[in-house]
């Protein structure tokens, strides 16, 4: 299981939102590149980078910052937020991204999503962000009108290589992972799943491992809990190193 430190970029800074609401943010670093270096130096195996401005505005607004992170950091990076066309995806891969995460495009323009998956096999994942199982798009501000179980089989057929699942109601709230929803998704998915939203402490990772070891659960994304210290990254990574 991989622990992905999250770096969410808004107005050029590393922030964390609560339940995805852009006006409920906390700034944790003025320089996202420096924050990426921090997690790399701490021993992170991967980084999870999201262009929040891109997600809200529909284009890769934070691309220059993300490209600097890709050039400065030697560990694998996955990127999401505002990737709505092939050109943006290609630019991120050219900059050094290991994987990219597609949300809005996958649900609203599956033909282009399928072309992207075919062009970069094994490197394009889908972001499934939901409230009570109902999917959201466009920076979580638009109701997609679909459930996860309606769309995932089709996205797998198009070539999605992995799933990033976020329980929006728990995002940034440190209230624990939605075990029931995650279990349902893992039963449905034929591709690796990483969950986000609700992780608050090491015990959350332990419980996930105990319940889902041997399943398609690939990893956990954490932001606020790591930044505020309720989840100590070094302790968590040391524990993960021991069980793998």
Secondary structure, 3 states (H helix, E strand, C coil): CEEEEEEEEECCEEEEEECCEEEEEEEEECCHHHHHHHHHHCCCCEEEEEEHHHHHHCCCCCHHHHHHHHHHCCCEEEEECCCCCHHHHHHHHHHCCCEEEECHHHHHCHHHHHHHHHHCCCCEEEEEEEECCEEEECCCCEEEEEEHHHHHHHHHHHCCCEEEEEEHHHCCCCCCCCHHHHHHHHHHCCCEEEEECCCCCHHHHHHHHHHHCCCCEEEEEECHHHHHCCCCHHHHHHHHHHHC
